[in-house]
């Protein structure tokens, strides 16, 4: 992997890419949960799609069960360290996304929030059930 991670500028670019991906995952999880609840009330068929619901629940499950920092956070921090610059020296967009993503609380507080959110998504899975096609 030295060919990929040997260049500090490439490491910083990859760190920016990871923080953007991380933001997209959080937006998918939060936005998906909101859309499922609203869609259930408004009878939107797409929110009952099994592929969407299983992917959404799977991502939430991974987040809820993690015991340490998210692997995306670990990768981003590692790449920034390899690049020799902190988040304060990242691109404008990466700094904004980073500031939106990260809050200054203890890891145990985040873990409890993630588990509570996972339970809420599970309840949403039961309240707005996915529709599987009838098997013939």
C-alpha positions in Angstrom: 0.0 0.0 0.0 3.0 2.3 0.0 2.3 3.3 -3.6 -1.1 4.6 -2.3 -0.2 6.0 1.1 3.4 7.1 0.4 2.4 10.6 -0.9 1.3 13.0 1.9 -0.9 15.0 -0.5 -2.7 11.8 -1.6 -3.2 10.8 2.1 -4.9 14.2 2.7 -7.0 13.8 -0.4 -8.1 10.3 0.7 -8.8 11.7 4.2 -11.1 14.3 2.7 -12.8 11.7 0.6 -13.4 9.5 3.7 -14.9 12.4 5.7 -17.3 13.0 2.7 -18.2 9.3 2.6 -18.7 9.4 6.3 -21.0 12.3 6.0 -23.0 10.5 3.2 -23.4 7.5 5.5 -24.7 9.6 8.4 -27.1 11.4 6.0 -28.3 8.0 4.6 -28.9 6.7 8.2 -30.6 9.8 9.5 -32.4 10.7 6.3 -33.5 7.1 5.8 -35.0 6.9 9.2 -36.9 10.1 8.8 -38.1 9.0 5.3 -39.2 5.6 6.6 -41.4 7.2 9.3 -42.8 9.9 7.0 -43.2 7.4 4.2 -45.1 5.0 6.4 -47.5 7.7 7.4 -47.9 8.9 3.8 -48.0 5.4 2.3 -45.0 5.8 0.1 -44.2 2.4 -1.4 -40.5 2.9 -1.8 -39.9 3.1 1.9 -41.1 -0.5 2.2 -38.7 -1.8 -0.3 -36.8 -4.7 1.2 -33.4 -3.9 -0.3 -33.5 -0.3 1.0 -34.7 -1.4 4.4 -32.2 -4.2 4.9 -29.3 -2.0 3.8 -30.5 0.8 6.1 -30.9 -1.5 9.0 -27.5 -3.2 8.4 -25.7 0.1 8.4 -27.5 1.1 11.6 -26.7 -2.2 13.2 -23.0 -1.9 12.4 -22.9 1.6 13.9 -24.9 0.6 17.0 -22.7 -2.4 17.8 -19.3 -0.7 17.4 -17.4 -0.5 20.6 -14.7 1.9 19.5 -14.5 4.8 17.1 -16.0 4.3 13.8 -13.6 2.7 11.4 -14.1 5.6 9.0 -13.0 8.0 11.7 -9.9 5.9 12.4 -9.0 5.8 8.7 -9.5 9.5 8.3 -7.3 10.4 11.4 -4.6 7.9 10.2 -4.5 9.4 6.8 -4.3 13.0 8.2 -1.5 11.9 10.4 0.3 10.3 7.4 -0.3 13.5 5.5 1.3 15.5 8.3 -1.7 17.9 8.7 -4.7 18.0 11.0 -8.3 18.7 10.2 -7.7 22.4 10.7 -5.6 22.4 7.6 -8.0 20.3 5.5 -10.0 21.6 2.6 -12.9 23.9 3.3 -15.5 21.4 2.5 -13.8 18.7 4.5 -13.6 21.0 7.6 -17.3 21.8 7.3 -18.3 18.2 7.0 -16.0 17.2 9.8 -17.4 19.9 12.1 -21.0 18.7 11.3 -20.1 15.1 12.0 -18.1 15.2 15.1 -19.3 16.4 18.5 -17.2 16.7 21.7 -18.7 14.0 23.9 -17.3 10.9 25.6 -17.3 7.7 23.5 -19.6 6.0 26.0 -22.3 8.7 25.4 -22.0 8.2 21.6 -22.3 4.5 22.1 -25.5 4.9 24.1 -27.0 7.3 21.5 -26.1 4.8 18.7 -27.8 1.9 20.6 -30.9 4.0 21.3 -31.1 5.0 17.6 -30.6 1.4 16.6 -33.6 0.4 18.8 -35.7 3.2 17.3 -34.8 2.0 13.8 -35.7 -1.6 14.8 -39.1 -0.3 16.1 -39.5 1.5 12.8 -38.7 -1.7 11.0 -41.6 -3.3 12.9 -44.0 -0.3 12.6 -43.4 0.3 8.9 -42.7 -3.3 7.7 -40.8 -3.9 4.4 -42.9 -5.6 1.8 -41.5 -8.7 0.3 -42.9 -10.1 -2.9 -45.1 -13.2 -2.4 -43.2 -16.4 -3.3 -44.9 -18.5 -6.0 
